Amino acid sequence: MKEVEIYTDTIRLDQLLKFSGTVQTGGQGKMLIRDSMVKVNGKVTRTRGMDIKKGDIIEIENIDEFIVI
């Protein structure tokens, strides 16, 4: 599993998808979240503004998986 380091206490889920390089645009990230393709700590979320913190595990269906450090 790859690691994505953040430099703040939290980051919004849609911003993290772009920051991690999983998507190239915010619009692509919003689509993945809207289509229920993103899990945070094993649970599907459709909340793009969800605060992600260090230790959270993000899974994008058939695309990527990483832990936030």
Residue frames as qw, qx, qy, qz and C-alpha x, y, z in Angstrom:
[[0.000, 0.891, 0.453, 0.000, 0.00, 0.00, 0.00],
 [0.423, 0.430, -0.040, 0.796, 1.41, 3.38, -0.90],
 [0.324, -0.608, -0.434, 0.581, 1.63, 6.30, 1.48],
 [0.181, 0.723, 0.241, 0.621, 0.51, 9.87, 0.91],
 [0.420, -0.302, -0.417, 0.747, 1.99, 12.44, 3.28],
 [0.028, -0.863, -0.336, -0.376, -0.04, 15.50, 4.21],
 [0.419, 0.188, -0.323, 0.828, 1.42, 18.57, 5.87],
 [0.370, -0.379, 0.097, -0.843, -1.69, 19.74, 7.73],
 [0.388, -0.092, 0.776, -0.489, -3.84, 18.14, 10.43],
 [0.589, 0.411, 0.675, -0.169, -6.63, 17.35, 7.94],
 [0.057, 0.237, -0.536, -0.808, -7.39, 17.61, 4.22],
 [0.701, 0.290, 0.197, -0.622, -10.69, 17.40, 2.37],
 [0.754, 0.073, 0.647, 0.088, -11.28, 14.13, 0.55],
 [0.643, 0.731, 0.217, 0.067, -11.66, 15.72, -2.89],
 [0.077, 0.921, -0.382, 0.000, -8.46, 17.72, -2.40],
 [0.574, -0.460, 0.676, 0.056, -6.61, 14.59, -1.26],
 [0.817, 0.338, 0.460, 0.079, -7.55, 12.66, -4.40],
 [0.486, 0.859, -0.059, 0.151, -5.97, 15.38, -6.52],
 [0.228, -0.840, 0.487, -0.078, -2.98, 15.88, -4.18],
 [0.737, -0.270, 0.618, 0.040, -2.22, 12.14, -4.24],
 [0.100, 0.418, -0.689, -0.584, -2.17, 12.07, -8.03],
 [0.406, 0.249, 0.873, -0.101, -5.10, 9.67, -8.18],
 [0.397, 0.771, 0.491, 0.081, -7.01, 12.15, -10.36],
 [0.455, 0.189, 0.150, 0.857, -5.83, 15.07, -12.44],
 [0.151, -0.408, -0.127, -0.891, -8.76, 17.41, -11.78],
 [0.271, -0.009, 0.621, -0.735, -11.14, 18.14, -8.96],
 [0.697, 0.165, -0.129, -0.686, -14.02, 17.23, -11.26],
 [0.640, 0.178, -0.742, -0.095, -12.69, 13.71, -11.70],
 [0.130, 0.075, -0.812, 0.565, -12.44, 13.31, -7.94],
 [0.476, 0.076, 0.301, -0.823, -16.01, 14.55, -7.47],
 [0.738, 0.169, -0.425, -0.496, -17.24, 11.99, -10.00],
 [0.480, 0.134, -0.847, 0.184, -15.49, 9.12, -8.22],
 [0.082, 0.026, 0.677, -0.731, -16.98, 10.19, -4.90],
 [0.575, 0.145, 0.028, -0.805, -20.45, 10.76, -6.38],
 [0.749, 0.183, -0.532, -0.350, -20.38, 7.31, -8.02],
 [0.814, -0.476, 0.234, -0.235, -19.63, 5.66, -4.63],
 [0.853, 0.365, -0.307, 0.210, -16.20, 4.46, -5.78],
 [0.217, 0.566, -0.524, 0.599, -14.30, 5.84, -2.77],
 [0.760, -0.509, -0.404, 0.029, -13.97, 4.18, 0.62],
 [0.012, 0.685, -0.464, 0.562, -12.52, 5.79, 3.72],
 [0.243, -0.322, 0.806, -0.432, -11.43, 3.29, 6.35],
 [0.088, 0.097, 0.989, 0.061, -13.48, 0.57, 4.65],
 [0.256, 0.624, 0.641, -0.366, -16.74, 2.53, 4.33],
 [0.317, 0.493, 0.493, 0.643, -18.10, 4.01, 1.11],
 [0.087, -0.607, -0.299, 0.731, -18.50, 7.77, 1.32],
 [0.345, 0.654, 0.481, 0.471, -20.23, 10.26, -0.94],
 [0.237, -0.945, -0.135, 0.182, -19.09, 13.28, 1.07],
 [0.681, 0.531, -0.067, 0.500, -16.41, 15.06, -0.93],
 [0.038, -0.796, 0.249, -0.551, -15.75, 17.58, 1.85],
 [0.883, -0.439, -0.162, 0.032, -15.05, 14.86, 4.41],
 [0.112, -0.857, 0.486, -0.125, -12.03, 15.70, 6.57],
 [0.937, 0.123, -0.285, 0.163, -9.27, 13.12, 6.14],
 [0.358, -0.846, 0.381, -0.108, -6.57, 12.81, 8.78],
 [0.215, 0.542, -0.811, 0.039, -3.31, 10.95, 9.19],
 [0.306, -0.104, 0.909, -0.264, -3.86, 7.21, 9.56],
 [0.702, 0.399, 0.276, -0.521, -6.94, 7.12, 7.32],
 [0.389, -0.067, 0.823, 0.409, -6.97, 4.51, 4.56],
 [0.495, 0.535, -0.022, -0.684, -8.42, 5.55, 1.21],
 [0.457, 0.066, 0.840, 0.286, -9.52, 3.02, -1.40],
 [0.457, 0.486, -0.155, -0.729, -10.64, 3.97, -4.90],
 [0.847, 0.170, 0.473, -0.171, -12.38, 1.06, -6.58],
 [0.845, 0.349, 0.299, 0.274, -10.10, -0.62, -9.16],
 [0.354, 0.877, -0.077, 0.315, -7.79, 2.43, -9.21],
 [0.272, 0.546, -0.507, 0.608, -5.74, 3.10, -6.09],
 [0.726, -0.612, -0.314, -0.004, -5.31, 2.47, -2.37],
 [0.423, 0.440, -0.393, 0.688, -3.20, 4.40, 0.10],
 [0.523, -0.637, -0.460, 0.330, -2.73, 5.40, 3.71],
 [0.078, 0.896, -0.023, 0.436, -2.44, 9.03, 4.75],
 [0.734, -0.273, -0.311, 0.539, 0.64, 9.79, 6.82]]
